[in-house]
Amino acid sequence: MATAPSDRGPVNGRLDAMDRLISADPDLVALQTEAGSHIGSQLALPQILSIARLSRKLGVPIYRNAIAAGADHDVELWVRASPDGDEIALTLERWIYRPAASPRLNTLVPHEQQIDLGSAPEEWAANEDLSIVSISSGLAEKLGTTPEEAIGKPLTRFLKLEENEDGELPLLVAATSRNEFDGQRARPRRGSEEVLILRGTPVLSQDGRFAGFQGKRSVNPERPRQCRAT
């Protein structure tokens, strides 16, 4: 059973140009140790490493959820990776402890193949200006683009938002009120012709300010309308 988000403060770390964990707060050191490595070696947490590498490749900060496997539990957390010269600054927040998946991922998949596992779900993240900071490859494909092309561009460049029955755009209402949203209908401007239903949760910066949304595609297929006989 998952716990509530931890009230710990941000946990910081830093990777060098070779993806080695060269400095870290104790909680991050503990995760690295439980993954069978140590400080000074390459980061042994595949999903976090994937985010760091994408941030380095694109030269922009990346915000994304990740799962880190501990010795007897998993940790779901929010990762911020920011380029700093040849290094990457990491901040890990909103830790949620979950029972360990069984069998463990690292016993099933070679390390190098685990790097992109976090891109499988149809997920996206946008900053306070609703510019894309992270998008899964599966969702990007539906939008007729790639994660590399989409990063840094407005979400609405790839999606045409549609009003709900109240004449509102749930995503924009949520951006104004800083609340979570669901049921935002959107159509890709290119790529797939299917209607996508989006939901998102607001993300806060370290000083408590609104920093954007972490979102997913809702599994909410549109039902065909039924006409009544007159």
C-alpha positions as CSV (number, residue, x, y, z in Angstrom):
1,M,0.0,0.0,0.0
2,A,1.4,3.4,-0.9
3,T,2.1,6.0,1.7
4,A,1.2,9.7,1.5
5,P,3.8,11.9,-0.1
6,S,6.8,12.4,2.3
7,D,7.1,15.7,4.0
8,R,10.9,15.7,3.5
9,G,12.4,18.7,1.8
10,P,14.0,18.5,-1.7
11,V,16.7,15.9,-2.1
12,N,19.6,17.2,-4.2
13,G,22.3,15.5,-6.2
14,R,24.7,16.2,-9.1
15,L,25.9,14.2,-12.0
16,D,29.2,14.8,-13.9
17,A,29.6,14.6,-17.7
18,M,29.9,10.8,-17.4
19,D,26.6,10.5,-15.5
20,R,28.5,9.7,-12.3
21,L,26.8,10.7,-9.0
22,I,29.5,13.1,-7.7
23,S,27.5,14.7,-4.9
24,A,24.2,13.9,-3.2
25,D,22.1,14.3,-0.1
26,P,21.9,11.2,2.2
27,D,18.5,10.0,0.8
28,L,19.8,9.9,-2.7
29,V,23.0,8.2,-1.6
30,A,20.9,5.6,0.1
31,L,19.0,4.9,-3.1
32,Q,22.2,4.6,-5.1
33,T,23.6,2.2,-2.5
34,E,20.4,0.0,-2.5
35,A,20.7,-0.2,-6.3
36,G,24.1,-1.8,-5.8
37,S,26.3,1.2,-6.5
38,H,27.9,4.1,-4.7
39,I,28.6,7.8,-4.9
40,G,31.3,8.4,-7.5
41,S,29.9,5.8,-9.9
42,Q,27.3,6.1,-12.6
43,L,23.8,6.7,-11.3
44,A,22.2,3.3,-10.9
45,L,18.6,4.5,-11.0
46,P,17.5,4.0,-14.6
47,Q,14.4,6.2,-14.8
48,I,16.2,9.1,-13.1
49,L,19.2,8.7,-15.3
50,S,17.0,8.7,-18.4
51,I,15.6,12.1,-17.3
52,A,19.1,13.5,-16.7
53,R,20.3,12.3,-20.1
54,L,17.4,13.9,-21.8
55,S,18.0,17.2,-20.0
56,R,21.6,17.1,-21.1
57,K,20.8,16.3,-24.7
58,L,18.2,19.0,-25.1
59,G,19.9,21.6,-22.9
60,V,16.7,22.4,-20.9
61,P,15.3,21.5,-17.5
62,I,13.2,18.4,-17.5
63,Y,10.4,17.7,-14.9
64,R,9.0,14.2,-14.7
65,N,7.8,11.4,-12.5
66,A,10.1,8.4,-11.9
67,I,10.2,5.2,-10.0
68,A,13.3,4.3,-8.0
69,A,13.7,0.7,-6.8
70,G,14.9,0.4,-3.2
71,A,16.0,-2.7,-1.4
72,D,12.5,-3.6,0.0
73,H,10.3,-0.9,-1.5
74,D,9.9,1.4,-4.5
75,V,9.8,5.1,-4.4
76,E,7.7,7.2,-6.7
77,L,9.0,10.7,-6.9
78,W,9.1,13.9,-9.0
79,V,12.5,14.6,-10.6
80,R,13.8,17.9,-11.8
81,A,17.0,17.7,-13.9
82,S,18.7,20.9,-14.9
83,P,21.9,21.4,-17.1
84,D,24.7,23.2,-15.4
85,G,27.7,23.3,-17.7
86,D,28.7,19.7,-18.3
87,E,27.0,18.6,-15.2
88,I,23.3,17.9,-14.3
89,A,21.7,19.2,-11.1
90,L,19.0,16.8,-9.7
91,T,16.2,17.6,-7.3
92,L,14.0,14.8,-6.1
93,E,10.7,15.8,-4.4
94,R,7.3,14.4,-3.4
95,W,8.5,10.9,-2.4
96,I,5.8,8.2,-2.2
97,Y,6.8,4.8,-0.9
98,R,5.2,1.7,-2.5
99,P,5.6,-2.0,-2.0
100,A,8.4,-3.4,-4.1
101,A,7.3,-4.8,-7.5
102,S,8.1,-8.5,-7.7
103,P,10.1,-9.8,-9.4
104,R,12.4,-6.7,-9.4
105,L,12.9,-5.0,-12.8
106,N,16.6,-5.2,-12.7
107,T,16.4,-9.0,-12.6
108,L,14.4,-9.0,-15.9
109,V,15.8,-6.3,-18.1
110,P,19.5,-5.5,-18.8
111,H,20.6,-2.2,-17.4
112,E,21.1,-0.4,-20.7
113,Q,17.5,-1.5,-21.8
114,Q,16.0,0.0,-18.7
115,I,17.0,3.5,-19.5
116,D,13.9,4.3,-21.5
117,L,11.3,2.4,-19.5
118,G,9.9,5.6,-18.2
119,S,8.8,6.7,-21.7
120,A,6.3,3.9,-22.1
121,P,3.1,5.4,-20.7
122,E,1.3,8.3,-22.6
123,E,2.5,11.0,-20.3
124,W,3.4,14.7,-20.7
125,A,4.5,17.6,-18.6
126,A,4.4,21.3,-19.3
127,N,5.7,24.4,-17.5
128,E,3.7,27.4,-16.2
129,D,3.5,28.7,-19.8
130,L,2.1,25.4,-21.0
131,S,5.3,24.7,-23.0
132,I,6.2,21.0,-23.1
133,V,9.1,20.0,-20.9
134,S,8.6,16.2,-21.1
135,I,6.5,13.9,-23.3
136,S,6.5,10.1,-23.8
137,S,7.5,8.7,-27.1
138,G,4.1,7.0,-27.5
139,L,2.1,10.2,-27.0
140,A,4.5,12.2,-29.2
141,E,4.0,9.7,-32.0
142,K,0.2,10.2,-31.8
143,L,0.8,13.9,-32.1
144,G,2.9,13.4,-35.2
145,T,6.2,14.5,-33.6
146,T,9.0,13.2,-31.4
147,P,10.0,14.1,-27.8
148,E,13.1,15.9,-29.1
149,E,11.0,18.1,-31.5
150,A,8.2,18.8,-29.0
151,I,10.3,19.8,-26.0
152,G,10.2,23.6,-25.4
153,K,7.2,24.2,-27.8
154,P,3.7,25.1,-26.7
155,L,1.4,22.2,-26.1
156,T,-1.2,23.8,-28.3
157,R,1.2,23.7,-31.3
158,F,0.5,19.9,-31.4
159,L,-3.0,19.8,-29.9
160,K,-6.2,21.6,-30.6
161,L,-8.1,21.9,-27.3
162,E,-11.9,21.5,-27.4
163,E,-14.5,23.0,-25.1
164,N,-16.5,20.9,-22.8
165,E,-20.3,21.0,-22.4
166,D,-20.0,24.2,-20.3
167,G,-18.1,25.9,-23.0
168,E,-14.8,25.8,-21.0
169,L,-11.3,24.4,-21.7
170,P,-10.5,22.4,-18.5
171,L,-6.8,22.7,-19.0
172,L,-6.9,26.5,-19.2
173,V,-9.3,26.8,-16.3
174,A,-7.0,24.6,-14.2
175,A,-3.9,26.7,-15.2
176,T,-5.7,29.8,-13.9
177,S,-7.0,28.2,-10.7
178,R,-3.8,26.0,-10.1
179,N,-6.0,22.9,-9.8
180,E,-5.9,19.4,-11.2
181,F,-8.1,18.7,-14.2
182,D,-9.5,15.8,-16.2
183,G,-11.7,15.5,-19.3
184,Q,-9.8,17.9,-21.6
185,R,-10.7,16.8,-25.1
186,A,-8.0,17.5,-27.7
187,R,-7.3,16.6,-31.3
188,P,-3.8,16.2,-32.7
189,R,-3.1,18.9,-35.3
190,R,-1.1,16.2,-37.2
191,G,-0.5,12.5,-36.7
192,S,-3.4,10.5,-35.2
193,E,-7.0,11.6,-35.9
194,E,-8.4,10.2,-32.6
195,V,-9.7,12.4,-29.9
196,L,-7.4,12.4,-26.8
197,I,-8.7,13.0,-23.3
198,L,-6.1,14.6,-21.1
199,R,-5.8,15.0,-17.3
200,G,-3.1,16.7,-15.3
201,T,-1.9,17.5,-11.8
202,P,-0.3,20.9,-10.9
203,V,3.4,20.9,-10.0
204,L,4.8,23.4,-7.5
205,S,8.3,24.8,-7.4
206,Q,10.4,24.7,-4.3
207,D,9.1,28.1,-3.2
208,G,5.5,27.0,-3.6
209,R,4.7,28.7,-6.9
210,F,2.8,27.0,-9.7
211,A,5.4,25.4,-12.1
212,G,3.1,23.6,-14.6
213,F,1.4,20.3,-15.0
214,Q,2.3,16.6,-15.0
215,G,-0.2,14.9,-17.1
216,K,-1.4,11.7,-18.7
217,R,-3.8,10.6,-21.4
218,S,-7.0,9.4,-19.6
219,V,-8.3,6.0,-20.5
220,N,-11.7,7.4,-21.3
221,P,-12.8,6.4,-24.8
222,E,-15.5,8.5,-26.3
223,R,-18.9,6.8,-26.4
224,P,-20.9,7.2,-29.6
225,R,-23.8,9.6,-29.2
226,Q,-27.3,8.0,-29.3
227,C,-30.1,9.8,-31.0
228,R,-33.6,9.7,-29.5
229,A,-36.5,8.9,-31.7
230,T,-39.0,11.7,-32.0
